[in-house]
Every structure is written in structure tokens, then in C-alpha cells.
Amino acid sequence: MKVTKTDVVRSGMPDYFKIYTKWIEHYKRSGDQQSKMYAYHYARVAEEMGQATIDDDVTMDDLLGDQ
């Protein structure tokens, strides 16, 4: 999954892309699968709010990388 930040800024709304990046970094450091789940959740929320775009490129490398 490739998540890219957009230029959309809305006052009064949390920066869900930033929340995603914190969770994905925690996952990369710890390997904790729940952190990865939270990261993907916030990536999707960021996409819904226009703060990010997601390219769902699922390859065998992605699937085998978590084993």
C-alpha cells in the first residue's frame, strides 16, 4: 500500500496522514501487527478526508514480507 499526502488542509480537522505515518513508523520499528492495522485504518480515513491518496498495489512481495 502506497499512501501519498495531498495538499488539502482543513482547519479543525486532525491530520490523519500524520497519524498514519506515526503508526506505520511504530510498526516498522516494532513489527507489531496491531500498529499496522491502525496505520492502514488511518490511511483510509486520510483518504476519505482528502488528505491522502492510496495506491493499493498488492504484490506477492507484500504478502510474503509479513511472514
Long-range contacts (C-beta under 8 A, 24 or more apart in sequence): 1-40, 1-43, 1-54, 1-55, 1-56, 1-57, 1-58, 1-62, 2-54, 2-55, 2-57, 3-43, 3-46, 3-47, 3-52, 3-53, 3-54, 3-55, 4-52, 4-53, 4-54, 4-55, 5-51, 5-52, 6-50, 6-51, 6-52, 6-53, 8-49, 8-50, 8-51, 10-49, 10-50, 13-49, 15-51, 16-42, 16-43, 16-45, 16-46, 16-49, 16-51, 16-52, 17-42, 17-43, 17-46, 17-51, 17-52, 19-46, 20-46, 20-52, 33-66
